[in-house]
Amino acid sequence: MSVGAPKGLASSGRKPITEILHPLSAAEEPLSPGPDVTVTVEGDKEPGLTNGTPVETPSPASASLLFNRLQLDNDSEADGRDPYATAETRDLFVTVDDPKKHVSTMETYITYRVSTKTTRIEFDLPEYCVRRRYQDFDWLRTKLEDSQPTHLIPPLPEKFVMKGVVDRFSEEFVETRMKALDKFLKRVADHPVLSFNPHLNAFLSAKDLNKRQGLALLTKVGESVKHAAGGYKLRARPAEFCAMGEYLDTFSHKLGTIDRIAQRIIKEQSEYLTELREYGSLYSNWAGSEEELQRPLEGVGNSVSTCCGALDDLSENMSQDFLPVLREYVLYIESMKSVLRKRDQSQAEYEGRLEAAALRKQEDRTPMPAEVEKCQDKVECFNADLKADWERWQSNKRQDFKQLLTGTADKNIHYYEKCQAAWESLVTLLQDKQAEDKTSETN
């Protein structure tokens, strides 16, 4: 069985070579060339956001079209294809929380509590609680990537921040990073293959994580894939993987555009909030010198102050909840592209060895070398694992963006409701004041 192949994905029999190199039917042309390949494609079609399947519609020009292209509707059939989508099959639960700051003479760093509950026999105990810092998570991801080269490894939040711009020890930054690390570890723990990796076991259970020690066998397993195709060039990437590549490029462009606009909105909201606070304080100060207008002026000041608080909450939501999801998926795209490149390298190696073996067979009628069959197994494994992880990623993406956009809509509704209520209360106050003035004039 090939490296990294989940149970049930091993081939029971040898597939025809044409099926391995071109899993789709001959009538379907590749949408885009693989690395170092020139392929002629009929028409000039822009890739669409439809789970890697090519479409002929142009790039969305409105938010509603973008939502449709992201497939945010309830796709029960697609979710039903994921055998690991139900919580009933889960037997490994992990949580990252309780960040703590450590200060020493050499360095200052943050650790996080990693709690584990499991019924798996691979673990000696049913529960564990250890503390890990960011570089430990980074070690785990590197080990997973080296030992499971055919699988998509979830991304970590970016390690480096711009000094003077973001304080990496601030409560806001630590909270955002903790949530991202928790999501990373949960995705690994929920994966049907990655969750059984011995490196994950060590990460979750070892009291003192010795990152230099062993498990070298698994690390070496990925080396043949990592450096496989140094002297080979891919002839043509199969159409379904071309569609994946084009989808990722388009999705990355959309997310990048949304991210830039969202950051601009946050900046403008921050500037507007500064002006608004100054504006509200003017009415409050004015009320102290105008006895007859004191209540209306204080009412305006209070309404503006309420709007300031609502806008501050809205901006905080966009900074801490909206943007991190976008950036996680930008990093996810890079991880997926990396796996695609490794798959292409594996196919290129297989094609090169197969061609060399065919030439030798014509010359001296030698049998097909075993290394060619191993390369074929490797390509089959890559194709199966990548397609399974692609479907899983698409399912997670649908759920994440449903939750993200629903939450964003709720926050905006809450913001406008608070502002409306504040100004309506002022109208009521002014009407009461007007009625009092009329009564006074009558008397």
C-alpha positions as CSV (number, residue, x, y, z in Angstrom):
1,M,0.0,0.0,0.0
2,S,1.3,3.5,-0.8
3,V,2.5,6.0,1.7
4,G,-0.2,8.1,3.4
5,A,-3.2,6.2,1.8
6,P,-6.1,6.0,4.1
7,K,-7.8,2.8,4.8
8,G,-10.1,1.8,1.9
9,L,-8.2,3.8,-0.7
10,A,-5.7,1.2,-1.7
11,S,-6.3,-0.2,-5.1
12,S,-7.4,-3.8,-5.3
13,G,-6.1,-4.1,-8.8
14,R,-3.8,-2.3,-11.3
15,K,-5.4,0.6,-13.1
16,P,-4.8,1.1,-16.8
17,I,-2.0,3.7,-17.4
18,T,-4.3,5.9,-19.4
19,E,-6.7,6.1,-16.5
20,I,-4.0,7.1,-14.1
21,L,-2.6,9.8,-16.2
22,H,-6.0,11.0,-17.4
23,P,-8.7,10.0,-14.9
24,L,-11.4,11.9,-16.7
25,S,-12.9,10.8,-20.1
26,A,-11.0,11.6,-23.2
27,A,-13.7,14.1,-24.3
28,E,-12.8,16.4,-21.4
29,E,-9.8,18.7,-22.1
30,P,-7.5,20.0,-19.4
31,L,-8.5,23.5,-18.3
32,S,-4.9,24.6,-17.6
33,P,-1.4,23.3,-18.1
34,G,0.7,21.8,-15.4
35,P,4.1,23.1,-14.5
36,D,6.4,23.5,-17.5
37,V,3.8,22.4,-19.9
38,T,2.2,24.1,-22.9
39,V,-1.4,23.1,-23.5
40,T,-3.8,24.6,-26.0
41,V,-7.2,25.3,-24.5
42,E,-10.2,26.1,-26.7
43,G,-12.0,29.2,-25.8
44,D,-11.2,31.9,-23.2
45,K,-13.0,30.9,-20.1
46,E,-12.4,32.3,-16.6
47,P,-12.3,29.7,-13.8
48,G,-15.2,29.8,-11.5
49,L,-15.7,29.1,-7.8
50,T,-17.6,25.8,-8.2
51,N,-15.6,23.3,-6.2
52,G,-13.0,23.0,-8.9
53,T,-15.4,22.3,-11.7
54,P,-15.1,24.6,-14.7
55,V,-17.9,26.9,-15.6
56,E,-18.5,29.3,-18.4
57,T,-19.9,32.2,-16.5
58,P,-17.8,35.3,-16.1
59,S,-16.3,36.6,-12.8
60,P,-19.1,37.7,-10.4
61,A,-19.9,41.4,-10.5
62,S,-22.1,41.4,-7.4
63,A,-22.1,40.1,-3.9
64,S,-25.1,37.8,-4.7
65,L,-23.3,36.2,-7.6
66,L,-20.1,35.8,-5.5
67,F,-22.2,34.0,-2.9
68,N,-23.6,31.7,-5.5
69,R,-20.2,30.9,-6.9
70,L,-19.0,30.1,-3.3
71,Q,-21.9,27.7,-3.0
72,L,-23.1,28.9,0.3
73,D,-26.5,27.2,0.0
74,N,-27.2,24.0,1.9
75,D,-25.5,21.3,-0.2
76,S,-26.8,18.3,1.7
77,E,-25.6,15.9,-1.0
78,A,-22.1,17.1,-0.9
79,D,-21.9,17.0,2.9
80,G,-23.4,13.5,2.8
81,R,-20.5,12.3,0.8
82,D,-18.1,13.0,3.7
83,P,-18.1,9.9,5.9
84,Y,-16.3,11.8,8.6
85,A,-18.8,14.7,8.8
86,T,-20.8,13.3,11.8
87,A,-19.7,13.8,15.3
88,E,-20.7,10.2,16.2
89,T,-17.6,8.8,14.6
90,R,-15.2,11.1,16.4
91,D,-13.1,9.5,19.2
92,L,-10.4,12.2,19.6
93,F,-11.3,15.7,21.0
94,V,-8.7,18.5,21.4
95,T,-8.9,22.0,22.7
96,V,-6.4,24.9,22.8
97,D,-7.0,27.5,25.4
98,D,-5.6,29.3,28.5
99,P,-2.7,31.3,27.0
100,K,0.0,32.2,29.5
101,K,3.0,34.6,29.2
102,H,6.4,33.4,30.2
103,V,9.2,35.8,30.9
104,S,12.8,34.7,31.2
105,T,16.3,36.3,30.9
106,M,16.6,34.9,27.4
107,E,13.1,35.3,25.9
108,T,9.5,36.1,26.4
109,Y,6.9,33.8,24.9
110,I,3.3,32.5,25.1
111,T,2.2,29.0,25.9
112,Y,-1.2,27.5,25.4
113,R,-2.9,24.6,27.2
114,V,-3.7,21.7,24.9
115,S,-6.4,19.4,26.4
116,T,-7.1,16.0,24.9
117,K,-9.9,13.4,25.5
118,T,-9.9,10.2,23.6
119,T,-10.9,6.5,23.6
120,R,-8.2,5.4,21.1
121,I,-6.0,2.5,22.1
122,E,-2.9,4.3,20.6
123,F,-3.0,6.6,23.7
124,D,-2.1,5.3,27.2
125,L,-4.5,7.5,29.0
126,P,-8.0,8.8,28.2
127,E,-7.1,12.4,29.0
128,Y,-4.1,14.6,28.6
129,C,-3.3,18.2,29.4
130,V,0.0,19.7,28.2
131,R,1.3,23.2,27.4
132,R,2.7,24.1,24.0
133,R,4.1,27.2,22.4
134,Y,3.7,28.3,18.8
135,Q,7.0,26.7,17.7
136,D,5.7,23.3,18.9
137,F,2.7,23.6,16.6
138,D,5.0,24.6,13.8
139,W,7.1,21.4,14.5
140,L,3.9,19.3,14.4
141,R,2.8,20.7,11.1
142,T,6.3,20.2,9.5
143,K,6.3,16.6,10.7
144,L,2.9,16.0,9.3
145,E,3.8,17.5,5.9
146,D,7.0,15.4,5.7
147,S,5.4,12.1,6.8
148,Q,2.1,12.5,4.9
149,P,3.1,14.2,1.6
150,T,0.0,13.1,-0.2
151,H,-2.4,14.8,2.2
152,L,-3.5,18.4,2.7
153,I,-2.1,19.7,6.0
154,P,-4.2,22.5,7.6
155,P,-2.3,25.8,7.8
156,L,-1.1,27.6,10.9
157,P,-1.5,31.3,11.6
158,E,1.5,33.2,10.3
159,K,4.3,33.3,12.8
160,F,5.9,36.7,12.1
161,V,4.2,40.0,12.7
162,M,5.5,43.5,11.8
163,K,7.2,45.0,14.8
164,G,5.7,48.4,15.8
165,V,2.5,47.6,14.0
166,V,1.2,44.6,16.0
167,D,2.0,43.8,19.6
168,R,2.3,40.0,19.7
169,F,1.8,39.9,23.4
170,S,-1.3,42.0,23.4
171,E,-4.5,40.4,24.6
172,E,-6.2,40.8,21.2
173,F,-3.3,39.2,19.2
174,V,-2.9,36.3,21.6
175,E,-6.7,35.6,21.6
176,T,-6.8,35.6,17.8
177,R,-3.7,33.3,17.6
178,M,-5.2,30.9,20.2
179,K,-8.4,30.6,18.2
180,A,-6.4,29.8,15.0
181,L,-4.2,27.2,16.8
182,D,-7.3,25.6,18.2
183,K,-8.9,25.4,14.7
184,F,-5.7,24.0,13.3
185,L,-5.5,21.2,15.9
186,K,-9.2,20.4,15.6
187,R,-8.8,20.0,11.8
188,V,-5.9,17.6,12.2
189,A,-7.7,15.6,15.0
190,D,-10.8,15.3,12.8
191,H,-8.8,14.0,9.8
192,P,-9.2,10.2,9.1
193,V,-5.5,9.8,8.4
194,L,-3.6,12.7,10.0
195,S,-5.2,12.0,13.4
196,F,-3.4,8.6,13.6
197,N,0.0,10.1,12.9
198,P,2.5,9.2,15.8
199,H,3.8,12.8,15.7
200,L,0.3,14.0,16.7
201,N,0.2,11.4,19.5
202,A,3.5,12.7,20.8
203,F,2.4,16.4,20.5
204,L,-0.8,15.7,22.5
205,S,0.5,13.4,25.2
206,A,4.3,14.0,25.8
207,K,4.9,16.0,28.9
208,D,8.2,17.4,27.5
209,L,8.1,17.4,23.7
210,N,11.6,16.4,22.5
211,K,11.5,17.7,18.9
212,R,14.8,16.3,18.0
213,Q,13.9,12.7,18.8
214,G,13.0,10.0,16.3
215,L,10.0,9.1,14.4
216,A,12.6,9.4,11.7
217,L,11.1,6.6,9.7
218,L,7.9,8.6,8.9
219,T,10.0,11.7,8.1
220,K,12.1,9.7,5.6
221,V,9.0,8.3,4.0
222,G,8.1,11.6,2.4
223,E,11.6,12.3,1.1
224,S,11.1,10.3,-2.1
225,V,8.0,12.3,-2.9
226,K,9.5,15.6,-1.8
227,H,12.5,15.3,-4.1
228,A,11.0,12.9,-6.6
229,A,11.0,14.4,-10.0
230,G,14.1,16.5,-10.2
231,G,14.9,15.3,-13.8
232,Y,11.4,14.9,-15.2
233,K,8.8,17.3,-16.6
234,L,5.1,16.8,-16.5
235,R,3.5,16.3,-19.9
236,A,0.0,17.4,-18.9
237,R,-1.9,17.7,-15.6
238,P,-5.2,15.7,-15.7
239,A,-8.3,17.9,-16.3
240,E,-9.8,17.5,-12.8
241,F,-6.5,18.6,-11.2
242,C,-6.3,21.5,-13.7
243,A,-9.7,22.5,-12.5
244,M,-8.6,22.4,-8.9
245,G,-5.6,24.7,-9.7
246,E,-7.7,27.2,-11.6
247,Y,-10.3,27.2,-8.8
248,L,-7.6,27.9,-6.2
249,D,-6.2,30.8,-8.3
250,T,-9.7,32.4,-8.7
251,F,-10.6,31.8,-5.1
252,S,-7.3,33.3,-3.9
253,H,-7.9,36.4,-6.0
254,K,-11.5,36.9,-4.6
255,L,-10.3,36.5,-1.0
256,G,-7.4,38.9,-1.6
257,T,-9.8,41.5,-2.9
258,I,-12.2,41.1,-0.1
259,D,-9.4,41.3,2.4
260,R,-8.0,44.5,1.0
261,I,-11.4,46.2,1.0
262,A,-12.2,44.9,4.5
263,Q,-9.0,46.4,5.9
264,R,-9.8,49.7,4.2
265,I,-13.2,49.7,5.8
266,I,-11.7,49.0,9.2
267,K,-9.3,51.9,8.8
268,E,-12.0,54.3,7.7
269,Q,-14.3,53.1,10.5
270,S,-11.5,53.8,13.0
271,E,-11.0,57.3,11.6
272,Y,-14.8,57.9,11.6
273,L,-15.0,56.6,15.2
274,T,-12.4,59.1,16.3
275,E,-14.4,62.0,14.8
276,L,-17.7,60.7,16.1
277,R,-16.4,60.6,19.7
278,E,-15.2,64.1,19.5
279,Y,-18.5,65.1,17.9
280,G,-20.5,63.6,20.8
281,S,-18.4,65.1,23.5
282,L,-19.1,68.6,22.0
283,Y,-22.8,68.2,22.7
284,S,-22.1,66.9,26.2
285,N,-20.0,69.9,27.0
286,W,-22.4,72.3,25.4
287,A,-25.2,70.9,27.6
288,G,-23.4,72.3,30.7
289,S,-23.8,75.9,29.6
290,E,-27.4,75.8,28.2
291,E,-29.8,75.1,30.9
292,E,-32.9,75.1,28.8
293,L,-31.3,72.9,26.1
294,Q,-29.5,70.6,28.6
295,R,-31.7,67.6,28.2
296,P,-31.9,67.6,24.3
297,L,-28.1,68.3,24.1
298,E,-27.3,65.5,26.5
299,G,-29.7,63.3,24.5
300,V,-27.7,63.9,21.3
301,G,-24.5,63.3,23.1
302,N,-25.8,60.0,24.5
303,S,-27.1,58.9,21.2
304,V,-23.8,59.6,19.5
305,S,-22.0,57.8,22.3
306,T,-24.2,54.7,21.8
307,C,-23.4,54.7,18.1
308,C,-19.7,54.9,18.9
309,G,-19.9,51.8,21.1
310,A,-21.9,49.9,18.4
311,L,-19.4,50.9,15.7
312,D,-16.5,49.9,17.9
313,D,-18.1,46.4,18.4
314,L,-18.7,46.1,14.6
315,S,-15.0,47.0,13.8
316,E,-13.7,44.6,16.4
317,N,-15.8,41.8,15.0
318,M,-14.4,42.4,11.5
319,S,-10.8,42.5,12.8
320,Q,-11.0,39.4,15.1
321,D,-13.6,37.2,13.4
322,F,-13.9,38.1,9.7
323,L,-10.3,38.8,8.6
324,P,-8.7,35.8,10.3
325,V,-11.0,33.4,8.4
326,L,-10.1,35.0,5.1
327,R,-6.4,34.8,5.9
328,E,-6.7,31.2,7.0
329,Y,-8.2,30.2,3.7
330,V,-5.5,32.2,1.8
331,L,-2.9,30.0,3.6
332,Y,-5.1,26.9,3.0
333,I,-4.9,27.7,-0.7
334,E,-1.1,27.7,-0.6
335,S,-1.1,24.4,1.2
336,M,-3.4,22.9,-1.4
337,K,-1.2,24.2,-4.2
338,S,1.8,22.6,-2.6
339,V,0.1,19.2,-2.5
340,L,-0.9,19.7,-6.2
341,R,2.8,20.4,-7.1
342,K,3.9,17.3,-5.3
343,R,1.3,15.2,-7.1
344,D,2.6,16.6,-10.4
345,Q,6.1,15.7,-9.5
346,S,5.0,12.2,-8.7
347,Q,3.2,11.9,-12.1
348,A,6.2,13.4,-13.9
349,E,8.5,10.8,-12.3
350,Y,6.2,8.0,-13.3
351,E,5.9,9.2,-16.9
352,G,9.7,9.5,-17.2
353,R,10.4,6.1,-15.7
354,L,7.6,4.5,-17.8
355,E,9.0,6.0,-21.0
356,A,12.5,4.9,-20.2
357,A,11.3,1.4,-19.3
358,A,9.3,1.2,-22.6
359,L,12.4,2.1,-24.6
360,R,14.5,-0.6,-22.8
361,K,11.8,-3.1,-23.4
362,Q,11.8,-2.4,-27.2
363,E,15.6,-2.9,-27.2
364,D,16.1,-6.0,-25.1
365,R,12.6,-7.2,-24.2
366,T,13.2,-6.7,-20.4
367,P,10.2,-6.9,-18.1
368,M,8.7,-3.7,-16.6
369,P,10.9,-2.7,-13.6
370,A,9.4,-2.8,-10.1
371,E,10.3,0.9,-9.6
372,V,7.8,1.8,-12.4
373,E,5.0,-0.1,-10.5
374,K,6.0,1.7,-7.3
375,C,5.7,5.1,-9.1
376,Q,2.3,4.1,-10.4
377,D,1.2,3.2,-6.9
378,K,2.4,6.6,-5.7
379,V,0.4,8.4,-8.4
380,E,-2.7,6.4,-7.5
381,C,-2.2,7.2,-3.9
382,F,-1.8,11.0,-4.6
383,N,-4.9,11.0,-6.8
384,A,-7.0,9.2,-4.2
385,D,-5.8,11.2,-1.2
386,L,-5.9,14.6,-2.9
387,K,-9.5,14.0,-4.1
388,A,-10.6,12.9,-0.7
389,D,-9.0,15.9,1.0
390,W,-10.4,18.2,-1.6
391,E,-13.9,17.1,-0.9
392,R,-13.3,17.4,2.8
393,W,-11.8,20.9,2.4
394,Q,-14.8,22.0,0.3
395,S,-17.2,20.8,2.9
396,N,-15.3,22.6,5.7
397,K,-15.2,25.8,3.5
398,R,-18.9,25.8,3.0
399,Q,-19.6,25.5,6.7
400,D,-17.0,28.1,7.6
401,F,-18.3,30.7,5.2
402,K,-21.9,30.1,6.1
403,Q,-21.0,30.7,9.7
404,L,-18.8,33.7,8.8
405,L,-21.3,35.5,6.6
406,T,-24.3,34.8,8.9
407,G,-22.3,36.2,11.8
408,T,-21.3,39.2,9.8
409,A,-25.0,39.9,8.9
410,D,-26.1,39.5,12.5
411,K,-23.4,41.9,13.7
412,N,-24.4,44.5,11.1
413,I,-28.1,44.2,12.0
414,H,-27.3,44.5,15.7
415,Y,-25.2,47.7,14.9
416,Y,-28.0,49.4,13.0
417,E,-30.6,48.4,15.6
418,K,-28.6,49.9,18.4
419,C,-28.1,53.1,16.4
420,Q,-31.8,53.3,15.4
421,A,-32.9,52.7,19.0
422,A,-30.5,55.5,20.2
423,W,-31.9,58.1,17.8
424,E,-35.5,57.0,18.4
425,S,-35.0,57.6,22.1
426,L,-33.8,61.1,21.3
427,V,-36.9,61.8,19.2
428,T,-39.1,60.7,22.1
429,L,-37.1,62.9,24.5
430,L,-37.4,65.9,22.1
431,Q,-41.2,65.3,21.7
432,D,-41.6,65.2,25.5
433,K,-39.6,68.4,25.8
434,Q,-41.7,70.1,23.2
435,A,-44.9,69.0,25.0
436,E,-43.5,70.4,28.3
437,D,-42.7,73.7,26.7
438,K,-46.2,74.0,25.3
439,T,-47.7,73.3,28.7
440,S,-45.5,75.9,30.3
441,E,-46.5,78.5,27.7
442,T,-50.2,77.7,28.2
443,N,-49.9,78.1,32.0
